[in-house]
């Protein structure tokens, strides 16, 4: 993979390709990323991770279902924006590219903002990652970086293990959101964002959207929209 610029014998123009395991500053990471062909790479706690090819049932399909669920919430909630694989300038050692994010796009209310060069800067209110298993960095270094930077809710879906964890930030620590008696998890940050978690895991998107609609019809969601508008 040739990811460099060469002008005659001017070696100073050489831009090394990103490799998993590189330890870089965020500035150097962005410089090299800009010179690469289009390929997903992240900087997590100062270490580069270059994405491997993604399988359909263990990643692409669950990722798509997360987009369907969160996208429907976004459509019904003015002032909330949805991002798919958006680069996030989290801090000087972390520039992740989460599978999905939700943020409040209001300068006086949201934690993150869109930079002049069109990147997310700061901490989105909610981040969701699809992980193959519990061995993923999503549950370790990345989780620690999100927690430290104040991402309010963090979802990790371990597809090979049929496990879905939804964390919320309280007093600087991530705690698990627990489903109610009906098997529904309800966001603490985005009122009306309800999830029939077992239905999502099994791919029953009709039930997922039906439960979400109940949340969107709730008084708490109506009041949230009024505050944002």
PAKOLRO-117813 format. One record per residue (C-alpha): residue number from 0; residue in one letter; x, y, z. Coordinates in Angstrom, 1 decimal. Example, Ala and Ser with C-alpha at 12.3 -4.5 7.8 and 13.67 -1.06 7.14 Angstrom:
BEGIN
0,A,12.3,-4.5,7.8
1,S,13.7,-1.1,7.1
This chain:
BEGIN
0,X,0.0,0.0,0.0
1,X,1.7,3.2,-1.2
2,X,0.6,5.9,1.1
3,X,3.3,8.5,0.6
4,X,4.2,11.5,-1.5
5,X,7.6,11.5,-3.2
6,X,9.2,14.4,-5.1
7,X,12.5,13.4,-6.7
8,X,14.9,12.6,-3.9
9,X,13.2,14.8,-1.3
10,X,12.7,12.3,1.5
11,X,11.2,14.9,3.8
12,X,8.0,14.6,1.8
13,X,7.6,11.0,2.8
14,X,4.5,10.3,4.9
15,X,4.6,6.9,6.6
16,X,1.4,4.9,6.4
17,X,-0.5,4.2,9.6
18,X,0.1,0.8,11.2
19,X,-1.7,-0.8,14.1
20,X,0.4,-0.3,17.2
21,X,1.9,3.0,16.1
22,X,2.2,5.4,19.1
23,X,1.4,8.9,17.8
24,X,0.2,12.3,18.8
25,X,-3.2,13.3,17.5
26,X,-1.6,15.8,15.1
27,X,0.7,13.2,13.6
28,X,-2.2,10.7,13.4
29,X,-4.3,13.2,11.4
30,X,-1.4,14.0,9.1
31,X,-0.9,10.4,8.2
32,X,-4.6,9.6,8.1
33,X,-5.1,12.3,5.6
34,X,-2.4,10.8,3.3
35,X,-3.9,7.3,3.5
36,X,-6.4,5.8,1.1
37,X,-9.9,5.6,2.6
38,X,-9.6,3.2,5.4
39,X,-10.8,3.3,9.0
40,X,-8.2,4.0,11.6
41,X,-8.5,5.2,15.2
42,X,-6.2,6.7,17.8
43,X,-7.0,5.2,21.2
44,X,-4.9,6.3,24.2
45,X,-2.1,7.3,21.9
46,X,-2.1,4.0,20.0
47,X,-3.2,3.5,16.4
48,X,-5.7,0.8,15.5
49,X,-6.3,0.1,11.7
50,X,-9.6,-1.7,11.1
51,X,-9.7,-5.2,9.7
52,X,-12.2,-6.2,7.0
53,X,-15.7,-6.5,8.6
54,X,-18.0,-9.5,8.4
55,X,-21.7,-9.1,7.6
56,X,-23.6,-10.9,10.3
57,X,-21.2,-10.1,13.1
58,X,-20.8,-6.4,12.3
59,X,-22.4,-4.9,9.3
60,X,-25.9,-6.1,9.9
61,X,-26.0,-5.2,13.7
62,X,-24.5,-1.9,12.8
63,X,-27.2,-1.3,10.3
64,X,-29.9,-2.2,12.9
65,X,-28.4,0.3,15.4
66,X,-28.6,3.0,12.6
67,X,-32.3,2.1,12.0
68,X,-33.1,2.4,15.7
69,X,-31.2,5.5,16.5
70,X,-32.0,7.1,13.1
71,X,-35.7,6.9,13.8
72,X,-35.1,8.6,17.2
73,X,-33.1,11.3,15.5
74,X,-35.9,12.0,12.9
75,X,-38.4,12.5,15.7
76,X,-36.1,14.6,17.9
77,X,-35.1,18.0,16.4
78,X,-31.8,19.2,17.8
79,X,-30.3,15.7,18.0
80,X,-27.9,14.5,15.3
81,X,-26.9,11.0,14.3
82,X,-23.4,10.1,13.1
83,X,-22.2,7.0,11.4
84,X,-18.4,6.4,11.6
85,X,-17.7,10.0,12.3
86,X,-14.2,10.9,13.5
87,X,-14.3,12.4,17.0
88,X,-11.5,14.6,18.4
89,X,-11.9,13.4,21.9
90,X,-8.6,14.6,23.5
91,X,-5.0,14.9,22.6
92,X,-4.5,11.1,22.8
93,X,-7.8,9.9,21.4
94,X,-9.4,10.2,18.0
95,X,-11.9,7.4,17.7
96,X,-14.3,6.7,14.9
97,X,-17.3,5.1,16.7
98,X,-19.8,3.0,14.8
99,X,-22.7,5.3,15.8
100,X,-23.1,8.4,17.8
101,X,-25.9,10.7,19.0
102,X,-25.2,14.3,20.0
103,X,-27.2,17.3,21.0
104,X,-26.5,19.9,18.3
105,X,-27.2,22.9,20.5
106,X,-24.2,25.1,21.5
107,X,-25.7,25.8,25.0
108,X,-26.9,22.3,25.6
109,X,-24.6,19.8,23.9
110,X,-21.2,18.6,24.9
111,X,-19.7,18.3,21.4
112,X,-19.5,20.6,18.5
113,X,-18.8,20.4,14.8
114,X,-15.4,22.0,13.9
115,X,-14.8,24.3,11.0
116,X,-13.2,21.4,9.1
117,X,-16.3,19.3,9.8
118,X,-15.1,16.9,12.5
119,X,-16.8,16.2,15.9
120,X,-14.8,17.9,18.7
121,X,-15.6,17.0,22.3
122,X,-17.7,14.2,23.8
123,X,-20.9,13.1,22.1
124,X,-23.7,12.4,24.6
125,X,-24.0,8.7,23.3
126,X,-21.6,6.4,21.5
127,X,-22.4,2.9,20.3
128,X,-19.9,0.3,19.2
129,X,-20.4,-3.2,17.6
130,X,-17.7,-5.5,19.1
131,X,-17.1,-9.1,18.0
132,X,-16.4,-10.2,21.5
133,X,-15.4,-9.2,25.0
134,X,-11.7,-9.2,23.9
135,X,-12.3,-6.0,21.9
136,X,-10.7,-2.7,22.8
137,X,-14.2,-1.3,22.9
138,X,-14.5,-2.7,26.4
139,X,-11.1,-1.6,27.6
140,X,-9.0,1.3,26.4
141,X,-11.8,2.8,24.3
142,X,-14.3,2.6,27.2
143,X,-11.8,4.2,29.5
144,X,-11.2,7.1,27.1
145,X,-14.9,7.6,26.6
146,X,-15.5,7.6,30.4
147,X,-12.7,10.0,31.2
148,X,-13.9,12.4,28.5
149,X,-17.5,12.4,29.8
150,X,-19.4,10.5,27.1
151,X,-22.7,10.2,29.0
152,X,-23.9,6.9,27.6
153,X,-21.9,4.1,26.0
154,X,-23.3,1.0,24.2
155,X,-21.2,-2.0,23.4
156,X,-22.9,-4.9,21.5
157,X,-20.9,-8.1,21.6
158,X,-22.5,-9.8,18.7
159,X,-20.7,-13.2,18.9
160,X,-21.7,-13.5,22.6
161,X,-25.3,-12.1,22.1
162,X,-24.5,-9.6,24.9
163,X,-25.6,-5.9,24.9
164,X,-24.2,-3.5,27.5
165,X,-25.5,0.0,27.9
166,X,-23.5,2.1,30.3
167,X,-24.3,5.5,31.8
168,X,-21.9,7.9,33.4
169,X,-22.4,8.6,37.1
170,X,-19.8,10.3,39.4
171,X,-17.1,9.6,36.9
172,X,-17.8,5.8,36.5
173,X,-19.8,3.8,34.0
174,X,-22.7,1.8,35.5
175,X,-25.0,-0.5,33.6
176,X,-28.5,0.5,32.6
177,X,-30.8,-2.3,33.5
178,X,-33.9,-3.4,31.4
179,X,-37.3,-3.0,33.1
180,X,-39.8,-5.8,33.7
181,X,-40.8,-5.6,30.0
182,X,-37.2,-6.0,28.8
183,X,-36.9,-2.4,27.8
184,X,-33.9,-0.2,28.4
185,X,-34.5,3.5,28.6
186,X,-31.9,6.2,28.1
187,X,-31.2,8.6,30.9
188,X,-29.8,11.3,28.6
189,X,-32.2,11.1,25.6
190,X,-35.7,10.9,26.9
191,X,-37.9,8.6,24.8
192,X,-35.0,6.5,23.5
193,X,-36.3,3.1,24.5
194,X,-34.9,-0.2,23.4
195,X,-36.4,-3.7,23.4
196,X,-32.9,-5.2,23.8
197,X,-33.7,-8.8,23.2
198,X,-35.6,-7.9,20.0
199,X,-32.6,-6.0,18.7
200,X,-30.3,-9.0,19.4
201,X,-32.6,-11.4,17.6
202,X,-33.1,-9.0,14.7
203,X,-36.8,-8.3,15.4
204,X,-36.7,-4.7,14.2
205,X,-40.5,-4.4,13.9
206,X,-40.7,-4.9,17.7
207,X,-37.7,-2.6,18.2
208,X,-39.3,0.2,16.3
209,X,-42.7,-0.4,18.0
210,X,-41.1,0.0,21.5
211,X,-39.2,3.1,20.3
212,X,-42.4,4.6,19.1
213,X,-43.9,4.2,22.6
214,X,-40.9,6.2,23.9
215,X,-41.4,8.8,21.3
216,X,-45.0,9.1,22.3
217,X,-44.1,9.6,25.9
218,X,-44.5,12.9,27.8
219,X,-40.8,12.9,28.7
220,X,-39.9,12.9,25.0
221,X,-42.3,15.7,24.3
222,X,-40.8,17.8,27.0
223,X,-37.3,17.1,25.9
224,X,-38.1,18.3,22.3
225,X,-39.7,21.4,23.7
226,X,-36.5,22.2,25.7
227,X,-34.3,21.6,22.7
228,X,-36.4,23.8,20.4
